[in-house]
Amino acid sequence: MPDALPKWIDGLSYTGLSMRRGDILTAMHDGTALGVRAGVRPGGGLKVTLAGNTITVAAGVAVLQYQSGQGAYRACLAASTNLTLTAPHATLSRIDLVYLRVWDNMVDASGQNIADAVYLAGTPGSSPVAPIPAGTQIYIPLAQITVPPSGGGSASVSQAVMPFTVAPGGILPSATAPATPYVGQFYDNGTDLLRWNGSSWDTYQKVVNTGWTTASLGTSFGHNGNSNGNVQYRLVTVEGTKYMEWRGGLSITYLNSLVPNGGAFLASPLAATFRPPSPRAVPVACAAQPPVVLSVRCDFASDGTASIAGLTSFVGDSYAQPAIRPPWVSFNGVRYPIS
């Protein structure tokens, strides 16, 4: 008979299977009606480290699943666990596995009902691979340990195999996209925040992992104009579109009333990564000059050059022929698309 008992009602009797099926609600789905995505809770739990021949698995919690329909096993290591690394082979390398296992006698006939960390040494070889636990086991991998041959150096730990899971609707940190996403699901691949639109993943937001670059300025141009800080730029991605962002203040020195370098203020063109495919003209604030001029135009060209447009070199100053020579311009808030 199908399990149709609602949970947490007085007078009803529940099996472990029934309770686990109720816990399906607590974790992300795996694409099946009664399945869950198994994994560790993000945030650093169950970290595996190695010191000498002692393997340490830190305390942490995880969700495991044997197969769809068996429900969610919520497992906890309340304290760190120590395991012992097998001695290296004389001439061959080896890859070992550390995993979290749930022992459920009703499923695996193990005679136990516990959760613990397990170490499994691999088979030495010229091209070793990590071992796969044999038999009926409820587990998730935590780490692989690469063990060089004796005298070949120290063993190293990689936790790239550790899966993560989050509550339904949570943003999943994962190097690979979920295999069976739902419309509106997000995941963070370490570089981008992506959203499933029903047929493909859209880059919703770029994870900014590069800082600001201070521009190299040409002669007669300087940083920190009007105490606005250094002239700097960076790339950002918003909803899949790449933008250039600028900030800081540019000071301008006029020699004999001449516009320095025709208004081109960079010492050298921007790298190709930062260039727009076609010219971008944006307004930039400047010092108020009579007759009142509060902004000028800045042109960013596809060849990587940038210049302040509209500056004048003549001395006359009238409404008909204004002298536009602001001592500084501000790039704070300047943003334009380059893709």
Contacts in CASP RR format, 6 or more apart in sequence:
PFRMAT RR
TARGET T0000
AUTHOR 0000-0000-0000
METHOD contacts of the structure
MODEL  1
MPDALPKWIDGLSYTGLSMRRGDILTAMHDGTALGVRAGVRPGGGLKVTL
AGNTITVAAGVAVLQYQSGQGAYRACLAASTNLTLTAPHATLSRIDLVYL
RVWDNMVDASGQNIADAVYLAGTPGSSPVAPIPAGTQIYIPLAQITVPPS
GGGSASVSQAVMPFTVAPGGILPSATAPATPYVGQFYDNGTDLLRWNGSS
WDTYQKVVNTGWTTASLGTSFGHNGNSNGNVQYRLVTVEGTKYMEWRGGL
SITYLNSLVPNGGAFLASPLAATFRPPSPRAVPVACAAQPPVVLSVRCDF
ASDGTASIAGLTSFVGDSYAQPAIRPPWVSFNGVRYPIS
3 17 0 8 1.000
3 18 0 8 1.000
3 21 0 8 1.000
5 12 0 8 1.000
5 14 0 8 1.000
5 18 0 8 1.000
6 12 0 8 1.000
7 14 0 8 1.000
7 18 0 8 1.000
7 19 0 8 1.000
7 22 0 8 1.000
17 70 0 8 1.000
17 71 0 8 1.000
17 106 0 8 1.000
20 70 0 8 1.000
20 71 0 8 1.000
20 72 0 8 1.000
20 73 0 8 1.000
21 34 0 8 1.000
21 69 0 8 1.000
21 71 0 8 1.000
22 71 0 8 1.000
22 72 0 8 1.000
23 71 0 8 1.000
23 72 0 8 1.000
23 74 0 8 1.000
24 34 0 8 1.000
24 35 0 8 1.000
24 36 0 8 1.000
24 71 0 8 1.000
24 72 0 8 1.000
25 168 0 8 1.000
26 63 0 8 1.000
26 72 0 8 1.000
26 74 0 8 1.000
26 167 0 8 1.000
27 36 0 8 1.000
27 37 0 8 1.000
27 38 0 8 1.000
27 63 0 8 1.000
27 72 0 8 1.000
27 165 0 8 1.000
27 166 0 8 1.000
27 167 0 8 1.000
27 168 0 8 1.000
28 36 0 8 1.000
28 37 0 8 1.000
28 165 0 8 1.000
28 166 0 8 1.000
28 167 0 8 1.000
28 168 0 8 1.000
28 169 0 8 1.000
28 170 0 8 1.000
28 172 0 8 1.000
28 178 0 8 1.000
29 35 0 8 1.000
29 36 0 8 1.000
29 37 0 8 1.000
29 168 0 8 1.000
29 180 0 8 1.000
29 182 0 8 1.000
30 36 0 8 1.000
30 37 0 8 1.000
30 38 0 8 1.000
30 65 0 8 1.000
30 68 0 8 1.000
30 179 0 8 1.000
30 180 0 8 1.000
31 179 0 8 1.000
31 180 0 8 1.000
32 68 0 8 1.000
32 69 0 8 1.000
32 180 0 8 1.000
33 68 0 8 1.000
34 68 0 8 1.000
34 69 0 8 1.000
34 71 0 8 1.000
35 65 0 8 1.000
35 68 0 8 1.000
35 69 0 8 1.000
35 71 0 8 1.000
35 72 0 8 1.000
36 63 0 8 1.000
36 65 0 8 1.000
36 71 0 8 1.000
36 72 0 8 1.000
36 165 0 8 1.000
37 63 0 8 1.000
37 163 0 8 1.000
37 165 0 8 1.000
37 172 0 8 1.000
37 178 0 8 1.000
38 62 0 8 1.000
38 63 0 8 1.000
38 64 0 8 1.000
38 65 0 8 1.000
38 140 0 8 1.000
38 163 0 8 1.000
38 165 0 8 1.000
39 62 0 8 1.000
39 63 0 8 1.000
39 64 0 8 1.000
39 140 0 8 1.000
39 162 0 8 1.000
39 163 0 8 1.000
39 164 0 8 1.000
39 165 0 8 1.000
40 46 0 8 1.000
40 60 0 8 1.000
40 61 0 8 1.000
40 62 0 8 1.000
40 100 0 8 1.000
40 140 0 8 1.000
40 142 0 8 1.000
40 162 0 8 1.000
40 163 0 8 1.000
40 164 0 8 1.000
40 165 0 8 1.000
41 60 0 8 1.000
41 61 0 8 1.000
41 62 0 8 1.000
41 63 0 8 1.000
41 164 0 8 1.000
41 165 0 8 1.000
41 166 0 8 1.000
42 164 0 8 1.000
42 166 0 8 1.000
42 173 0 8 1.000
44 58 0 8 1.000
44 60 0 8 1.000
45 58 0 8 1.000
45 59 0 8 1.000
45 60 0 8 1.000
45 61 0 8 1.000
46 57 0 8 1.000
46 58 0 8 1.000
46 59 0 8 1.000
46 60 0 8 1.000
46 61 0 8 1.000
46 62 0 8 1.000
46 77 0 8 1.000
46 100 0 8 1.000
46 117 0 8 1.000
46 142 0 8 1.000
46 162 0 8 1.000
47 57 0 8 1.000
47 58 0 8 1.000
47 159 0 8 1.000
48 55 0 8 1.000
48 56 0 8 1.000
48 57 0 8 1.000
48 58 0 8 1.000
48 98 0 8 1.000
48 142 0 8 1.000
48 143 0 8 1.000
48 145 0 8 1.000
48 157 0 8 1.000
48 159 0 8 1.000
49 55 0 8 1.000
49 56 0 8 1.000
49 58 0 8 1.000
49 157 0 8 1.000
50 56 0 8 1.000
50 85 0 8 1.000
50 145 0 8 1.000
50 155 0 8 1.000
50 156 0 8 1.000
50 157 0 8 1.000
52 85 0 8 1.000
52 154 0 8 1.000
53 84 0 8 1.000
53 85 0 8 1.000
53 87 0 8 1.000
54 82 0 8 1.000
54 83 0 8 1.000
54 84 0 8 1.000
54 85 0 8 1.000
55 82 0 8 1.000
55 83 0 8 1.000
55 84 0 8 1.000
55 85 0 8 1.000
55 98 0 8 1.000
55 119 0 8 1.000
55 145 0 8 1.000
56 80 0 8 1.000
56 81 0 8 1.000
56 82 0 8 1.000
56 83 0 8 1.000
57 77 0 8 1.000
57 80 0 8 1.000
57 81 0 8 1.000
57 82 0 8 1.000
57 83 0 8 1.000
57 98 0 8 1.000
57 100 0 8 1.000
57 117 0 8 1.000
57 142 0 8 1.000
58 77 0 8 1.000
58 80 0 8 1.000
59 76 0 8 1.000
59 77 0 8 1.000
59 78 0 8 1.000
59 79 0 8 1.000
59 80 0 8 1.000
60 76 0 8 1.000
60 77 0 8 1.000
61 74 0 8 1.000
61 75 0 8 1.000
61 76 0 8 1.000
61 77 0 8 1.000
62 74 0 8 1.000
62 75 0 8 1.000
62 100 0 8 1.000
62 140 0 8 1.000
62 165 0 8 1.000
63 72 0 8 1.000
63 73 0 8 1.000
63 74 0 8 1.000
63 75 0 8 1.000
63 165 0 8 1.000
64 72 0 8 1.000
64 73 0 8 1.000
64 75 0 8 1.000
64 100 0 8 1.000
64 102 0 8 1.000
64 138 0 8 1.000
64 139 0 8 1.000
64 140 0 8 1.000
65 71 0 8 1.000
65 72 0 8 1.000
65 73 0 8 1.000
65 138 0 8 1.000
66 73 0 8 1.000
66 104 0 8 1.000
66 107 0 8 1.000
66 136 0 8 1.000
66 138 0 8 1.000
70 107 0 8 1.000
73 102 0 8 1.000
73 104 0 8 1.000
73 115 0 8 1.000
73 138 0 8 1.000
75 100 0 8 1.000
75 102 0 8 1.000
75 115 0 8 1.000
76 115 0 8 1.000
77 100 0 8 1.000
77 115 0 8 1.000
77 116 0 8 1.000
77 117 0 8 1.000
81 116 0 8 1.000
81 117 0 8 1.000
83 98 0 8 1.000
83 117 0 8 1.000
83 118 0 8 1.000
83 119 0 8 1.000
84 119 0 8 1.000
85 96 0 8 1.000
85 119 0 8 1.000
85 145 0 8 1.000
85 147 0 8 1.000
85 155 0 8 1.000
86 94 0 8 1.000
86 96 0 8 1.000
86 121 0 8 1.000
86 147 0 8 1.000
87 150 0 8 1.000
88 94 0 8 1.000
88 147 0 8 1.000
88 148 0 8 1.000
88 149 0 8 1.000
88 150 0 8 1.000
88 151 0 8 1.000
88 152 0 8 1.000
88 155 0 8 1.000
89 124 0 8 1.000
89 125 0 8 1.000
89 147 0 8 1.000
89 149 0 8 1.000
89 150 0 8 1.000
90 149 0 8 1.000
90 150 0 8 1.000
91 149 0 8 1.000
91 150 0 8 1.000
92 124 0 8 1.000
92 125 0 8 1.000
92 126 0 8 1.000
92 128 0 8 1.000
92 149 0 8 1.000
93 124 0 8 1.000
93 125 0 8 1.000
93 126 0 8 1.000
93 128 0 8 1.000
93 146 0 8 1.000
93 147 0 8 1.000
93 148 0 8 1.000
93 149 0 8 1.000
94 121 0 8 1.000
94 122 0 8 1.000
94 123 0 8 1.000
94 124 0 8 1.000
94 125 0 8 1.000
94 128 0 8 1.000
94 146 0 8 1.000
94 147 0 8 1.000
95 122 0 8 1.000
95 128 0 8 1.000
95 129 0 8 1.000
95 130 0 8 1.000
95 131 0 8 1.000
95 144 0 8 1.000
95 145 0 8 1.000
95 146 0 8 1.000
95 147 0 8 1.000
96 119 0 8 1.000
96 120 0 8 1.000
96 121 0 8 1.000
96 122 0 8 1.000
96 130 0 8 1.000
96 131 0 8 1.000
96 144 0 8 1.000
96 145 0 8 1.000
96 147 0 8 1.000
97 119 0 8 1.000
97 120 0 8 1.000
97 122 0 8 1.000
97 130 0 8 1.000
97 131 0 8 1.000
97 132 0 8 1.000
97 133 0 8 1.000
97 141 0 8 1.000
97 143 0 8 1.000
97 144 0 8 1.000
97 145 0 8 1.000
98 117 0 8 1.000
98 118 0 8 1.000
98 119 0 8 1.000
98 120 0 8 1.000
98 141 0 8 1.000
98 142 0 8 1.000
98 143 0 8 1.000
98 144 0 8 1.000
98 145 0 8 1.000
99 117 0 8 1.000
99 118 0 8 1.000
99 120 0 8 1.000
99 133 0 8 1.000
99 139 0 8 1.000
99 140 0 8 1.000
99 141 0 8 1.000
99 142 0 8 1.000
100 115 0 8 1.000
100 116 0 8 1.000
100 117 0 8 1.000
100 118 0 8 1.000
100 139 0 8 1.000
100 140 0 8 1.000
100 142 0 8 1.000
101 115 0 8 1.000
101 116 0 8 1.000
101 117 0 8 1.000
101 118 0 8 1.000
101 133 0 8 1.000
101 137 0 8 1.000
101 138 0 8 1.000
101 139 0 8 1.000
102 114 0 8 1.000
102 115 0 8 1.000
102 138 0 8 1.000
102 139 0 8 1.000
103 110 0 8 1.000
103 111 0 8 1.000
103 112 0 8 1.000
103 113 0 8 1.000
103 114 0 8 1.000
103 115 0 8 1.000
103 116 0 8 1.000
103 138 0 8 1.000
104 110 0 8 1.000
104 113 0 8 1.000
104 138 0 8 1.000
105 111 0 8 1.000
105 112 0 8 1.000
105 113 0 8 1.000
107 136 0 8 1.000
107 138 0 8 1.000
108 135 0 8 1.000
108 136 0 8 1.000
108 137 0 8 1.000
108 138 0 8 1.000
109 136 0 8 1.000
117 142 0 8 1.000
118 133 0 8 1.000
118 139 0 8 1.000
120 131 0 8 1.000
120 133 0 8 1.000
121 131 0 8 1.000
122 128 0 8 1.000
122 130 0 8 1.000
122 131 0 8 1.000
123 131 0 8 1.000
124 149 0 8 1.000
130 144 0 8 1.000
130 161 0 8 1.000
133 139 0 8 1.000
140 162 0 8 1.000
140 163 0 8 1.000
141 161 0 8 1.000
141 162 0 8 1.000
141 163 0 8 1.000
142 159 0 8 1.000
142 161 0 8 1.000
142 162 0 8 1.000
143 157 0 8 1.000
143 158 0 8 1.000
143 159 0 8 1.000
143 161 0 8 1.000
143 162 0 8 1.000
144 157 0 8 1.000
144 158 0 8 1.000
144 160 0 8 1.000
144 161 0 8 1.000
145 155 0 8 1.000
145 156 0 8 1.000
145 157 0 8 1.000
145 158 0 8 1.000
146 155 0 8 1.000
146 156 0 8 1.000
146 158 0 8 1.000
147 155 0 8 1.000
148 154 0 8 1.000
148 155 0 8 1.000
160 175 0 8 1.000
163 174 0 8 1.000
164 172 0 8 1.000
164 173 0 8 1.000
164 174 0 8 1.000
165 172 0 8 1.000
166 172 0 8 1.000
169 185 0 8 1.000
169 186 0 8 1.000
170 186 0 8 1.000
171 186 0 8 1.000
171 187 0 8 1.000
171 188 0 8 1.000
171 193 0 8 1.000
172 178 0 8 1.000
172 185 0 8 1.000
172 186 0 8 1.000
172 187 0 8 1.000
172 188 0 8 1.000
173 187 0 8 1.000
173 188 0 8 1.000
173 190 0 8 1.000
174 187 0 8 1.000
174 188 0 8 1.000
174 189 0 8 1.000
175 189 0 8 1.000
175 190 0 8 1.000
176 189 0 8 1.000
177 187 0 8 1.000
177 189 0 8 1.000
177 194 0 8 1.000
177 201 0 8 1.000
178 185 0 8 1.000
178 187 0 8 1.000
178 196 0 8 1.000
181 187 0 8 1.000
181 196 0 8 1.000
181 198 0 8 1.000
181 201 0 8 1.000
182 196 0 8 1.000
183 196 0 8 1.000
183 197 0 8 1.000
183 198 0 8 1.000
184 195 0 8 1.000
184 196 0 8 1.000
184 197 0 8 1.000
184 198 0 8 1.000
185 195 0 8 1.000
185 196 0 8 1.000
186 193 0 8 1.000
186 194 0 8 1.000
186 195 0 8 1.000
186 196 0 8 1.000
186 204 0 8 1.000
187 193 0 8 1.000
187 194 0 8 1.000
188 194 0 8 1.000
188 207 0 8 1.000
190 207 0 8 1.000
191 206 0 8 1.000
191 207 0 8 1.000
191 209 0 8 1.000
192 203 0 8 1.000
192 204 0 8 1.000
192 205 0 8 1.000
192 206 0 8 1.000
192 207 0 8 1.000
192 237 0 8 1.000
193 203 0 8 1.000
193 204 0 8 1.000
193 205 0 8 1.000
193 206 0 8 1.000
193 207 0 8 1.000
194 201 0 8 1.000
194 202 0 8 1.000
194 203 0 8 1.000
194 204 0 8 1.000
195 201 0 8 1.000
195 202 0 8 1.000
195 204 0 8 1.000
196 202 0 8 1.000
202 239 0 8 1.000
202 240 0 8 1.000
203 237 0 8 1.000
203 239 0 8 1.000
203 240 0 8 1.000
204 239 0 8 1.000
204 240 0 8 1.000
205 237 0 8 1.000
205 238 0 8 1.000
205 239 0 8 1.000
206 236 0 8 1.000
206 237 0 8 1.000
206 238 0 8 1.000
206 240 0 8 1.000
206 242 0 8 1.000
208 234 0 8 1.000
208 236 0 8 1.000
210 234 0 8 1.000
210 235 0 8 1.000
211 234 0 8 1.000
212 232 0 8 1.000
212 233 0 8 1.000
212 234 0 8 1.000
212 247 0 8 1.000
213 232 0 8 1.000
213 233 0 8 1.000
213 234 0 8 1.000
214 223 0 8 1.000
214 230 0 8 1.000
214 231 0 8 1.000
214 232 0 8 1.000
215 230 0 8 1.000
215 231 0 8 1.000
215 232 0 8 1.000
215 233 0 8 1.000
215 266 0 8 1.000
216 266 0 8 1.000
216 267 0 8 1.000
216 268 0 8 1.000
217 223 0 8 1.000
217 231 0 8 1.000
217 250 0 8 1.000
217 265 0 8 1.000
217 266 0 8 1.000
217 267 0 8 1.000
218 260 0 8 1.000
218 261 0 8 1.000
218 264 0 8 1.000
218 265 0 8 1.000
218 266 0 8 1.000
218 267 0 8 1.000
219 260 0 8 1.000
219 261 0 8 1.000
220 252 0 8 1.000
220 253 0 8 1.000
220 254 0 8 1.000
220 255 0 8 1.000
220 260 0 8 1.000
220 261 0 8 1.000
221 250 0 8 1.000
221 251 0 8 1.000
221 252 0 8 1.000
221 253 0 8 1.000
221 260 0 8 1.000
221 261 0 8 1.000
221 265 0 8 1.000
222 231 0 8 1.000
222 250 0 8 1.000
222 251 0 8 1.000
222 252 0 8 1.000
222 253 0 8 1.000
223 229 0 8 1.000
223 230 0 8 1.000
223 231 0 8 1.000
223 248 0 8 1.000
223 249 0 8 1.000
223 250 0 8 1.000
223 251 0 8 1.000
224 230 0 8 1.000
224 248 0 8 1.000
224 249 0 8 1.000
224 251 0 8 1.000
225 248 0 8 1.000
225 249 0 8 1.000
225 250 0 8 1.000
225 251 0 8 1.000
225 327 0 8 1.000
225 328 0 8 1.000
225 330 0 8 1.000
226 249 0 8 1.000
226 251 0 8 1.000
226 287 0 8 1.000
226 328 0 8 1.000
226 330 0 8 1.000
228 247 0 8 1.000
228 248 0 8 1.000
228 249 0 8 1.000
228 328 0 8 1.000
228 330 0 8 1.000
228 331 0 8 1.000
228 332 0 8 1.000
229 247 0 8 1.000
229 248 0 8 1.000
229 249 0 8 1.000
230 248 0 8 1.000
230 249 0 8 1.000
231 246 0 8 1.000
231 247 0 8 1.000
231 248 0 8 1.000
231 249 0 8 1.000
231 250 0 8 1.000
231 265 0 8 1.000
231 331 0 8 1.000
232 246 0 8 1.000
232 247 0 8 1.000
232 248 0 8 1.000
233 244 0 8 1.000
233 245 0 8 1.000
233 246 0 8 1.000
233 247 0 8 1.000
233 270 0 8 1.000
233 274 0 8 1.000
234 244 0 8 1.000
234 245 0 8 1.000
235 242 0 8 1.000
235 243 0 8 1.000
235 244 0 8 1.000
235 245 0 8 1.000
235 273 0 8 1.000
235 274 0 8 1.000
235 338 0 8 1.000
236 242 0 8 1.000
236 243 0 8 1.000
236 245 0 8 1.000
236 335 0 8 1.000
237 243 0 8 1.000
240 339 0 8 1.000
241 337 0 8 1.000
241 339 0 8 1.000
242 337 0 8 1.000
242 338 0 8 1.000
242 339 0 8 1.000
243 335 0 8 1.000
243 336 0 8 1.000
243 337 0 8 1.000
243 338 0 8 1.000
244 274 0 8 1.000
244 276 0 8 1.000
244 280 0 8 1.000
244 300 0 8 1.000
244 335 0 8 1.000
244 336 0 8 1.000
244 338 0 8 1.000
245 333 0 8 1.000
245 334 0 8 1.000
245 335 0 8 1.000
246 331 0 8 1.000
246 332 0 8 1.000
246 333 0 8 1.000
246 334 0 8 1.000
246 335 0 8 1.000
247 331 0 8 1.000
247 332 0 8 1.000
247 333 0 8 1.000
247 334 0 8 1.000
248 330 0 8 1.000
248 331 0 8 1.000
248 332 0 8 1.000
249 328 0 8 1.000
249 329 0 8 1.000
249 330 0 8 1.000
249 331 0 8 1.000
249 332 0 8 1.000
250 265 0 8 1.000
250 308 0 8 1.000
250 328 0 8 1.000
250 329 0 8 1.000
250 330 0 8 1.000
250 331 0 8 1.000
251 327 0 8 1.000
251 328 0 8 1.000
252 260 0 8 1.000
252 265 0 8 1.000
252 308 0 8 1.000
252 311 0 8 1.000
252 325 0 8 1.000
252 326 0 8 1.000
252 327 0 8 1.000
252 328 0 8 1.000
252 329 0 8 1.000
253 260 0 8 1.000
254 260 0 8 1.000
254 313 0 8 1.000
254 325 0 8 1.000
257 313 0 8 1.000
257 314 0 8 1.000
257 315 0 8 1.000
257 325 0 8 1.000
258 313 0 8 1.000
259 311 0 8 1.000
259 312 0 8 1.000
259 313 0 8 1.000
259 325 0 8 1.000
261 307 0 8 1.000
262 307 0 8 1.000
262 311 0 8 1.000
263 307 0 8 1.000
263 308 0 8 1.000
263 309 0 8 1.000
263 311 0 8 1.000
264 305 0 8 1.000
264 306 0 8 1.000
264 307 0 8 1.000
265 306 0 8 1.000
265 307 0 8 1.000
265 308 0 8 1.000
266 304 0 8 1.000
266 305 0 8 1.000
266 306 0 8 1.000
269 275 0 8 1.000
269 303 0 8 1.000
269 304 0 8 1.000
269 305 0 8 1.000
270 304 0 8 1.000
270 305 0 8 1.000
270 306 0 8 1.000
274 304 0 8 1.000
274 338 0 8 1.000
275 300 0 8 1.000
275 301 0 8 1.000
275 302 0 8 1.000
275 303 0 8 1.000
275 304 0 8 1.000
275 338 0 8 1.000
276 300 0 8 1.000
276 301 0 8 1.000
276 302 0 8 1.000
276 336 0 8 1.000
276 337 0 8 1.000
276 338 0 8 1.000
277 302 0 8 1.000
277 338 0 8 1.000
277 339 0 8 1.000
278 302 0 8 1.000
279 299 0 8 1.000
279 300 0 8 1.000
279 301 0 8 1.000
279 302 0 8 1.000
280 299 0 8 1.000
280 300 0 8 1.000
280 336 0 8 1.000
280 337 0 8 1.000
280 338 0 8 1.000
281 297 0 8 1.000
281 298 0 8 1.000
281 299 0 8 1.000
281 300 0 8 1.000
281 309 0 8 1.000
282 297 0 8 1.000
282 298 0 8 1.000
282 300 0 8 1.000
282 334 0 8 1.000
282 336 0 8 1.000
283 295 0 8 1.000
283 296 0 8 1.000
283 297 0 8 1.000
283 298 0 8 1.000
284 295 0 8 1.000
284 296 0 8 1.000
284 297 0 8 1.000
284 298 0 8 1.000
284 308 0 8 1.000
284 329 0 8 1.000
284 330 0 8 1.000
284 331 0 8 1.000
284 334 0 8 1.000
285 294 0 8 1.000
285 295 0 8 1.000
285 329 0 8 1.000
285 330 0 8 1.000
285 332 0 8 1.000
286 293 0 8 1.000
286 294 0 8 1.000
286 295 0 8 1.000
286 296 0 8 1.000
286 326 0 8 1.000
286 328 0 8 1.000
286 329 0 8 1.000
286 330 0 8 1.000
287 326 0 8 1.000
287 327 0 8 1.000
287 328 0 8 1.000
287 329 0 8 1.000
288 294 0 8 1.000
288 326 0 8 1.000
289 322 0 8 1.000
289 323 0 8 1.000
289 324 0 8 1.000
289 325 0 8 1.000
289 326 0 8 1.000
290 317 0 8 1.000
290 322 0 8 1.000
291 317 0 8 1.000
291 318 0 8 1.000
291 319 0 8 1.000
291 322 0 8 1.000
293 322 0 8 1.000
293 324 0 8 1.000
293 326 0 8 1.000
296 308 0 8 1.000
296 309 0 8 1.000
296 310 0 8 1.000
296 311 0 8 1.000
296 324 0 8 1.000
296 326 0 8 1.000
296 329 0 8 1.000
297 308 0 8 1.000
297 309 0 8 1.000
297 310 0 8 1.000
298 306 0 8 1.000
298 307 0 8 1.000
298 308 0 8 1.000
298 309 0 8 1.000
298 329 0 8 1.000
298 331 0 8 1.000
298 334 0 8 1.000
299 306 0 8 1.000
299 307 0 8 1.000
299 309 0 8 1.000
300 306 0 8 1.000
300 336 0 8 1.000
301 307 0 8 1.000
308 329 0 8 1.000
310 324 0 8 1.000
311 324 0 8 1.000
311 325 0 8 1.000
311 326 0 8 1.000
312 322 0 8 1.000
312 323 0 8 1.000
312 324 0 8 1.000
312 325 0 8 1.000
313 325 0 8 1.000
314 321 0 8 1.000
314 323 0 8 1.000
315 323 0 8 1.000
316 323 0 8 1.000
317 323 0 8 1.000
END
